[in-house]
Amino acid sequence: MPKGQQKVMATTLVLSIAALLISAFTLYKINDAPLGEEQFMASVEKGIEAYIEKQRQLQEGPPTAGEPIDVSIDDDAMKGDKNAPVTIVEFSDFECPFCSRFYRDTLPDILSEYVDQGKVRFVYRDFPLGFHQNARSASIAAECMKDQGNDKLYYKMHDKIYENQTALSVDNLKKWAVELGADAGEFNTCLDTEKFADEINKDFEDGQGYGVTGTPAFFINGRLVSGAQPFSVFKGIIDEELAQ
C-alpha cells in the first residue's frame, strides 16, 4: 500500500476511535453506566476491534486466498470422524468477539450439515492475541479439561467460554470447570501452573507460520478462510472439496 494511503488510513483510524470513545462516554454518562465500568470498557474495546477487523479485511481482499497448504492438526481437540474427507482447522482466540460470532452464527450449521454427517472433522487450535487479558488462560483451561477427560470435555469448556465470553475470568474458568465435571484441585493446579503453556505457544507459532495474522482464521483442507465469514462461504469451499 502506498505511504500516502497508509497515512490516510492511520489518520482515519485514530479519528474513528476517538469518535467512538466520545460517543460511548457520552452514552455512559447519560445512562449513568447501567452496565458498570468494566462492561462499558469491554464494549468500547469490541467496537475498536470491529473497526480494525473491518479495515484488515478491506486490505486483505477476498476471504480466501492462495493455494492450499499443509496444515497440521497437531494433537488438538477434534470434533467429527477422524477419517472425514474434509478437515477444518480453526485458529482462534477465546476472547475475540469475531470468534464468538463464528461460534454463534456459523459453527452450528457446519456441525449439523457436515461434521455430524461424517463429512468434516473440525479442529480447534489456539491463537490467543496479546491484547486479550484472559484469552491465554482460557486456552490453557480448555487444555486442562482435555487432560482430565477427552476431546468431548475440551469442547464442553470451549462452548462454555464462548457462551459466557463477557464474564471470562480466571475465577470463572475454575468455577465452570467444576460445573462441567472436572476435579477442582487438579484443574486449578493445571491452570495456575500453566501446564499447557508450551502447547498454546506451539499453536500460536504454527499459526504464524501458516500466515495467520488475526482471528478467527480457518484452513479448509489447507485453503485459507479469514475472518468470521457466513456459512455460505464455508459451504461453498466444503462442497468443492467433497466433489473432488
C-alpha positions as CSV (number, residue, x, y, z in Angstrom):
1,M,0.0,0.0,0.0
2,P,1.4,3.5,-0.9
3,K,2.6,5.5,2.1
4,G,0.0,8.2,1.4
5,Q,-2.8,5.7,1.7
6,Q,-1.2,4.3,4.9
7,K,-1.1,7.8,6.4
8,V,-4.8,8.4,5.5
9,M,-5.8,5.0,6.9
10,A,-3.9,5.7,10.1
11,T,-5.5,9.1,10.5
12,T,-9.0,7.7,9.8
13,L,-8.4,5.0,12.4
14,V,-7.4,7.5,15.1
15,L,-10.3,9.8,14.3
16,S,-12.8,6.9,14.2
17,I,-11.6,5.5,17.5
18,A,-11.7,9.0,19.1
19,A,-15.3,9.4,17.8
20,L,-16.3,6.0,19.2
21,L,-14.8,6.8,22.6
22,I,-16.6,10.2,22.8
23,S,-19.9,8.7,21.7
24,A,-19.6,5.8,24.1
25,F,-18.5,8.0,27.0
26,T,-21.5,10.4,26.4
27,L,-23.8,7.4,26.4
28,Y,-22.1,6.1,29.5
29,K,-22.7,9.4,31.4
30,I,-26.2,9.9,30.2
31,N,-27.2,6.4,31.2
32,D,-25.3,6.5,34.5
33,A,-23.2,3.5,33.5
34,P,-26.0,0.9,33.6
35,L,-23.6,-1.9,32.6
36,G,-20.8,-1.0,35.0
37,E,-17.4,0.4,34.2
38,E,-15.8,-2.9,33.3
39,Q,-18.6,-3.9,30.9
40,F,-18.6,-0.4,29.4
41,M,-14.8,-0.6,28.7
42,A,-15.3,-4.1,27.2
43,S,-17.9,-2.8,24.8
44,V,-15.6,0.0,23.8
45,E,-12.8,-2.5,23.1
46,K,-15.1,-4.6,21.0
47,G,-16.1,-1.6,19.0
48,I,-12.5,-0.7,18.3
49,E,-11.7,-4.3,17.4
50,A,-14.6,-4.3,15.0
51,Y,-13.3,-1.3,13.2
52,I,-9.8,-2.7,13.0
53,E,-11.0,-6.0,11.7
54,K,-13.1,-4.3,9.0
55,Q,-10.1,-2.4,7.8
56,R,-7.9,-5.5,7.8
57,Q,-10.5,-7.4,5.7
58,L,-10.7,-4.5,3.3
59,Q,-6.9,-4.6,2.9
60,E,-6.7,-8.3,2.5
61,G,-9.5,-8.6,0.0
62,P,-11.4,-11.8,-0.5
63,P,-11.8,-14.2,2.5
64,T,-10.0,-17.0,0.6
65,A,-6.5,-16.7,-0.9
66,G,-3.6,-18.7,-2.3
67,E,-3.0,-22.3,-2.9
68,P,-3.8,-25.0,-0.3
69,I,-1.1,-25.6,2.2
70,D,-0.3,-28.5,4.5
71,V,-1.7,-27.5,7.9
72,S,-1.1,-29.7,10.9
73,I,-3.8,-30.6,13.3
74,D,-1.1,-31.3,15.9
75,D,-2.8,-33.2,18.8
76,D,-5.5,-30.6,19.3
77,A,-9.2,-31.3,20.1
78,M,-11.3,-32.6,17.3
79,K,-15.0,-32.9,16.5
80,G,-16.2,-35.4,14.0
81,D,-15.0,-38.5,12.2
82,K,-11.2,-38.6,12.2
83,N,-11.3,-40.1,8.7
84,A,-13.6,-37.5,7.3
85,P,-12.6,-36.3,3.8
86,V,-12.6,-32.6,4.7
87,T,-10.7,-31.1,7.6
88,I,-11.3,-27.6,9.0
89,V,-8.6,-26.2,11.3
90,E,-9.6,-23.1,13.2
91,F,-7.0,-20.8,14.7
92,S,-8.9,-18.8,17.3
93,D,-9.0,-16.6,20.4
94,F,-11.4,-17.3,23.2
95,E,-11.8,-13.6,24.0
96,C,-12.2,-12.4,20.3
97,P,-15.7,-11.1,19.5
98,F,-15.4,-12.3,15.9
99,C,-14.6,-15.8,17.1
100,S,-17.6,-15.7,19.3
101,R,-19.7,-14.6,16.3
102,F,-18.5,-17.5,14.3
103,Y,-19.3,-19.9,17.2
104,R,-22.8,-18.4,17.4
105,D,-23.8,-17.8,13.8
106,T,-21.8,-20.3,11.6
107,L,-20.4,-23.2,13.5
108,P,-23.8,-24.8,14.4
109,D,-24.6,-25.1,10.6
110,I,-21.2,-26.6,9.9
111,L,-21.7,-29.1,12.7
112,S,-25.2,-30.2,11.7
113,E,-24.7,-30.3,7.9
114,Y,-21.2,-31.7,7.7
115,V,-19.5,-32.7,11.0
116,D,-22.4,-34.8,12.3
117,Q,-22.8,-36.4,8.9
118,G,-19.2,-37.6,8.9
119,K,-18.1,-35.3,6.1
120,V,-15.9,-32.9,8.0
121,R,-13.6,-33.1,11.0
122,F,-13.2,-29.9,12.9
123,V,-10.1,-29.0,14.9
124,Y,-9.6,-26.0,17.2
125,R,-6.1,-24.6,17.6
126,D,-5.2,-21.7,19.9
127,F,-4.2,-18.2,18.7
128,P,-4.6,-16.0,21.8
129,L,-3.9,-12.4,21.0
130,G,-1.7,-10.5,23.4
131,F,-4.1,-7.6,24.0
132,H,-6.8,-10.0,25.3
133,Q,-6.2,-10.3,29.0
134,N,-7.9,-13.7,29.6
135,A,-7.5,-15.4,26.2
136,R,-4.3,-17.3,27.1
137,S,-5.8,-18.5,30.4
138,A,-8.9,-19.7,28.6
139,S,-6.8,-21.7,26.1
140,I,-4.9,-23.3,28.9
141,A,-8.2,-24.0,30.8
142,A,-9.6,-25.9,27.8
143,E,-6.5,-28.0,27.5
144,C,-6.7,-28.7,31.3
145,M,-10.2,-30.1,30.7
146,K,-9.0,-32.2,27.8
147,D,-6.2,-33.5,30.1
148,Q,-8.9,-34.7,32.6
149,G,-11.0,-36.4,30.0
150,N,-11.0,-36.2,26.3
151,D,-11.9,-34.0,23.4
152,K,-15.6,-34.0,24.4
153,L,-14.7,-32.5,27.8
154,Y,-12.5,-29.9,26.0
155,Y,-15.4,-28.8,23.8
156,K,-17.6,-28.5,26.9
157,M,-15.3,-25.8,28.2
158,H,-14.9,-24.4,24.7
159,D,-18.7,-23.9,24.4
160,K,-19.0,-22.6,28.0
161,I,-16.4,-19.9,27.4
162,Y,-18.0,-18.7,24.1
163,E,-21.4,-18.7,25.7
164,N,-20.2,-16.6,28.6
165,Q,-17.4,-14.6,26.9
166,T,-18.3,-11.3,28.6
167,A,-17.8,-13.0,32.0
168,L,-14.4,-14.5,31.2
169,S,-12.0,-14.5,34.1
170,V,-9.7,-17.0,35.8
171,D,-12.1,-17.3,38.7
172,N,-15.0,-18.2,36.4
173,L,-12.8,-20.6,34.5
174,K,-12.3,-22.5,37.7
175,K,-15.9,-22.4,38.6
176,W,-17.0,-23.5,35.2
177,A,-14.6,-26.4,35.2
178,V,-16.2,-27.8,38.4
179,E,-19.7,-27.3,36.9
180,L,-18.6,-29.3,33.8
181,G,-17.4,-32.2,35.9
182,A,-13.6,-31.5,36.4
183,D,-11.7,-32.3,39.6
184,A,-11.3,-28.9,41.1
185,G,-7.8,-29.4,42.7
186,E,-6.3,-31.0,39.6
187,F,-7.8,-28.4,37.3
188,N,-6.7,-25.4,39.5
189,T,-3.2,-26.7,39.7
190,C,-3.1,-27.2,35.9
191,L,-4.4,-23.7,35.2
192,D,-2.3,-21.9,37.9
193,T,1.0,-23.6,36.8
194,E,0.1,-23.0,33.1
195,K,0.8,-26.7,32.4
196,F,-0.1,-26.4,28.7
197,A,1.7,-23.1,28.0
198,D,4.1,-24.9,25.5
199,E,1.1,-26.4,23.7
200,I,-0.5,-22.9,23.4
201,N,2.8,-21.4,22.2
202,K,3.2,-24.1,19.6
203,D,-0.3,-23.5,18.2
204,F,0.4,-19.8,18.0
205,E,3.8,-20.2,16.3
206,D,2.3,-22.7,13.8
207,G,-0.5,-20.3,13.0
208,Q,2.0,-17.5,12.3
209,G,3.9,-19.9,10.1
210,Y,0.8,-20.6,8.1
211,G,0.2,-16.9,7.6
212,V,-2.4,-16.3,10.3
213,T,-2.5,-12.6,11.3
214,G,-5.8,-12.3,13.1
215,T,-8.7,-14.4,14.5
216,P,-10.6,-16.3,13.6
217,A,-8.7,-17.9,10.7
218,F,-9.6,-21.3,9.1
219,F,-8.0,-23.8,6.8
220,I,-10.4,-26.0,4.9
221,N,-8.2,-28.8,3.5
222,G,-5.5,-26.2,3.6
223,R,-7.5,-23.4,1.9
224,L,-7.5,-20.2,4.0
225,V,-10.7,-18.6,5.1
226,S,-10.0,-15.4,7.0
227,G,-12.5,-13.8,9.5
228,A,-16.0,-14.7,10.7
229,Q,-17.4,-15.4,7.3
230,P,-21.0,-16.5,6.8
231,F,-21.9,-20.2,6.5
232,S,-22.3,-19.8,2.7
233,V,-18.6,-19.1,2.3
234,F,-17.7,-22.3,4.2
235,K,-20.4,-24.3,2.4
236,G,-19.0,-23.3,-1.0
237,I,-15.5,-24.5,-0.2
238,I,-16.5,-27.6,1.7
239,D,-18.8,-28.7,-1.2
240,E,-15.9,-28.1,-3.7
241,E,-13.6,-30.3,-1.6
242,L,-16.2,-33.0,-1.2
243,A,-16.8,-33.1,-5.0
244,Q,-13.1,-33.8,-5.7
